[in-house]
Amino acid sequence: MSDGSQTDLHALVTFRLGDESFALPVAAVREVVPIAQLARPPQLPALIEGILNLRGVAVPVLRLDRLLGQTEIAFGLEASILVMRDQPPLGLLVGPVDAVRAGDSFQHLPMEGDNSFNGSLVAELVSATGSAHLLSWPHLLLEAERDRLAEFCARTQARLAETQVADTWEA
């Protein structure tokens, strides 16, 4: 798994979250999906905004503003979902994606010590066009949260599979 180290910063996905810019290594992101209708089944864990049905795969979508402890943002039609390269896949609800940029187009100013929750903020990236906070995807979630999300994903995928089987009987 990517940890935001210098070895995987050849390309970065940059995006907005409220008034701030953030970046994640492309190596951590499987795809970018425009904002979509999310299922919100009962007893949805607080960490999850909803479930995205991505080509028959149930993808829990997490709000990055909640993960970072920021004030909740009102996401509009310009918002995106970053589908991460996890197994099972997880999505991050973010603001508009600005670009995929070469990592060497930024000056990297590493964060000293643990200046963010669980070391999730790796560096400040500075370029001629502005700055962005570089995030480490593996550090945004605690191991216990990842375990609970994996269990939730398995249950949700099983329910989605049952629904798809039921749909084929109706046709």
Order of alpha helices (4+ residues) and beta strands (2+ residues): beta-beta-beta-beta-beta-alpha-beta-beta-beta-beta-beta-beta-alpha-alpha
